[in-house]
Amino acid sequence: MRIVIFASLSVLALGACRADETVAAYGAAERTWVLGSIDGVPYEDRATFNFGENGEVFGQAPCNRWFARQTAPYPWFAIEAVGATKMACSALDAEQSFFSALQDMTLSEVSGDFLVLSNDAERQMVFTAE
């Protein structure tokens, strides 16, 4: 009987290890987040952020669709393997500032309809749920 209980607990523990511990599991999933500001300055172009499964993140920057991976446990945030389509448009500078800021973020917080990404250097990106 002890072996059965131990085996059952082991299976439950392994299942818990596979749970999503990223910001997606803390209220960010199944929503489209629209960038409102970077470092307190309104972001005039449109950039979106979505959370998929298994750490996938993606969205639309001012010119291009983008995708990456985010696997840091909440409240930390780390984005890696960023890729994007390669379309040109007049907002490429705004797009570059979006990607640059996104890669600098190290913390995340979801509060109702707001997603705030920030870092220790007092940089901040504020998104609103669409």
Secondary structure, 3 states (H helix, E strand, C coil): CHHHHHHHHHHHHHHHHCCCCCHHHHCCCCCEEEEEEECCEECCCCCEEEECCCCEEEEECCCCEEEEEECCCCCECCEEEEEECCCCCCCHHHHHHHHHHHHHCCEEEEECCEEEEECCCCCEEEEEEC
